[in-house]
Amino acid sequence: MSPVIQTWLVTGIPGAGKTTTSAALAARFSHGAHIPGDVIQHLVVGGSAPPDPFGDEEANRPTDLCVRNQCLLAGSFRSEGYAVVLDYVIGSAERLQSYLDQLPDEPVGLVVLTPSIDVARARDRERPDEYVLEAWAHMHEEMVRELAGQGLWLDTSDMSVAATVNAILRHQEEAVVN
């Protein structure tokens, strides 16, 4: 079966497996590109602070810039026939709409990874360079409130990366957002 969706958004709280899953999903396409939000965010090396869940407009400016640049890269790759998978924490309907407004005009798949908080904590502790879940754990409830009913929601607590990607591709029609 050839995938219907060629532009994907993968989200979840820190430790949900966004980056690992997104890279594996992109690798399933004959021409696939993975555009991780954290990599784009880290391009700013001066005059920026990391995303702040309690920040003001100025604190969120780098996040808005990250989203815009992810979407610009996605458009560039899509114009060359690549499937694209973007990952980032998308915690609100407003942020999701920002992506949809800036992405190529075609079906976009949203995948919300929802492992248990214990699994996400364990994964977060395995990171070699940063532990960020505690500052962002509240995002799970916000995502449920803001994004419920949109996209494909997967509890990946007991799923391998391969099983997660298989489930995404098998249920891609459920992932389509407008």
C-alpha positions as CSV (number, residue, x, y, z in Angstrom):
1,M,0.0,0.0,0.0
2,S,1.4,3.4,-0.9
3,P,1.0,6.0,1.8
4,V,-1.7,8.6,1.2
5,I,-0.1,11.2,3.5
6,Q,3.2,12.8,2.5
7,T,3.3,15.5,5.2
8,W,3.3,14.4,8.8
9,L,3.3,16.1,12.2
10,V,4.4,13.9,15.2
11,T,3.9,15.3,18.6
12,G,3.7,14.3,22.3
13,I,5.3,15.3,25.6
14,P,9.0,15.0,26.0
15,G,10.0,11.4,26.2
16,A,7.1,10.3,24.1
17,G,9.4,9.1,21.3
18,K,8.7,11.9,18.7
19,T,12.2,12.1,17.2
20,T,12.8,8.4,17.1
21,T,9.4,7.6,15.6
22,S,9.6,10.5,13.1
23,A,13.0,9.4,11.8
24,A,11.7,5.8,11.4
25,L,8.6,6.9,9.7
26,A,10.5,9.1,7.3
27,A,12.8,6.2,6.5
28,R,9.8,4.2,5.3
29,F,9.3,6.4,2.3
30,S,11.4,5.9,-0.8
31,H,12.2,9.6,-0.5
32,G,11.7,10.8,3.1
33,A,13.0,13.7,5.2
34,H,12.8,14.1,8.9
35,I,12.7,17.7,10.2
36,P,13.1,17.7,14.0
37,G,11.9,20.8,15.8
38,D,14.6,20.5,18.4
39,V,17.3,20.6,15.8
40,I,15.8,23.7,14.2
41,Q,15.4,25.3,17.7
42,H,19.1,24.7,18.5
43,L,20.2,26.6,15.4
44,V,19.7,29.8,17.4
45,V,22.8,30.1,19.4
46,G,22.5,33.6,20.7
47,G,19.7,35.8,21.9
48,S,17.3,33.0,22.6
49,A,16.1,31.0,25.5
50,P,14.8,27.5,25.3
51,P,11.0,27.1,25.0
52,D,9.3,28.0,28.2
53,P,6.0,26.5,29.0
54,F,5.1,29.5,31.1
55,G,6.8,32.1,28.8
56,D,5.5,35.3,27.4
57,E,5.3,36.3,23.7
58,E,9.0,37.2,23.6
59,A,10.0,33.8,25.2
60,N,7.8,32.0,22.6
61,R,9.3,33.9,19.7
62,P,12.0,31.3,19.0
63,T,9.3,28.6,19.0
64,D,7.3,30.5,16.4
65,L,10.4,30.9,14.3
66,C,11.2,27.1,14.7
67,V,7.7,26.2,13.4
68,R,7.9,28.6,10.5
69,N,11.3,27.2,9.5
70,Q,10.2,23.6,9.8
71,C,7.3,24.4,7.5
72,L,9.6,26.2,5.0
73,L,11.9,23.2,4.9
74,A,8.8,20.9,4.5
75,G,7.6,22.9,1.5
76,S,11.1,22.7,0.0
77,F,11.3,19.0,0.4
78,R,7.7,18.4,-0.7
79,S,8.4,20.4,-3.9
80,E,11.1,17.9,-4.7
81,G,8.8,14.9,-4.1
82,Y,10.0,14.0,-0.6
83,A,7.6,12.9,2.1
84,V,8.3,14.9,5.2
85,V,7.9,14.2,8.9
86,L,8.1,17.1,11.4
87,D,8.3,16.5,15.1
88,Y,7.8,19.0,17.9
89,V,5.7,19.5,20.9
90,I,2.4,20.8,19.6
91,G,0.4,21.7,22.7
92,S,-2.4,23.7,21.5
93,A,-5.0,24.0,18.7
94,E,-3.5,27.4,17.9
95,R,0.0,25.9,17.4
96,L,-1.5,23.1,15.2
97,Q,-3.3,25.6,13.1
98,S,-0.1,27.6,12.7
99,Y,1.5,24.4,11.2
100,L,-1.5,23.7,9.0
101,D,-1.6,27.3,7.7
102,Q,2.1,27.1,6.7
103,L,2.4,23.6,5.3
104,P,1.8,22.6,1.7
105,D,-1.8,22.4,0.7
106,E,-2.3,18.6,0.9
107,P,-3.4,16.1,3.4
108,V,-1.4,16.5,6.7
109,G,-1.2,13.6,9.1
110,L,-1.1,14.3,12.9
111,V,0.2,11.7,15.2
112,V,0.0,12.2,19.0
113,L,2.2,9.8,20.9
114,T,0.8,9.2,24.3
115,P,2.9,6.7,26.3
116,S,2.3,6.5,30.0
117,I,3.9,9.2,32.1
118,D,6.1,6.6,33.7
119,V,7.4,5.4,30.3
120,A,8.0,9.0,29.2
121,R,9.9,9.7,32.4
122,A,12.1,6.6,31.9
123,R,12.8,7.7,28.3
124,D,13.6,11.2,29.4
125,R,16.1,10.0,32.0
126,E,17.9,8.0,29.2
127,R,18.7,11.2,27.3
128,P,22.4,11.9,27.5
129,D,22.3,15.6,27.5
130,E,19.0,16.9,28.9
131,Y,16.1,16.1,31.1
132,V,13.1,18.2,30.2
133,L,9.9,16.3,31.0
134,E,9.3,17.7,34.5
135,A,8.9,21.2,33.1
136,W,6.6,20.0,30.3
137,A,4.6,17.1,31.9
138,H,1.5,19.3,32.2
139,M,1.4,19.4,28.4
140,H,-0.3,16.0,28.3
141,E,-3.5,17.3,29.8
142,E,-3.3,20.4,27.6
143,M,-2.9,18.3,24.5
144,V,-5.9,16.2,25.4
145,R,-7.9,19.4,26.0
146,E,-6.7,21.2,22.9
147,L,-6.2,18.5,20.3
148,A,-8.7,15.8,21.3
149,G,-10.5,14.3,18.3
150,Q,-7.8,15.4,15.9
151,G,-5.3,13.1,14.3
152,L,-4.2,9.6,15.4
153,W,-3.5,9.1,19.1
154,L,-1.3,6.1,20.0
155,D,-0.4,4.9,23.4
156,T,3.1,3.6,22.6
157,S,4.0,2.5,26.2
158,D,4.3,-1.1,25.1
159,M,5.1,-0.6,21.3
160,S,8.4,-0.9,19.6
161,V,9.4,1.9,17.2
162,A,8.7,-0.5,14.2
163,A,5.2,-1.4,15.6
164,T,4.5,2.3,16.1
165,V,5.4,3.2,12.5
166,N,3.4,0.2,11.3
167,A,0.3,1.4,13.3
168,I,0.7,5.0,11.9
169,L,0.8,3.8,8.3
170,R,-2.0,1.3,8.8
171,H,-4.3,4.0,10.3
172,Q,-3.2,7.0,8.3
173,E,-6.7,7.9,7.3
174,E,-7.4,8.5,10.9
175,A,-4.4,10.8,11.1
176,V,-5.6,13.4,8.5
177,V,-6.3,16.8,9.9
178,N,-7.6,19.9,8.1
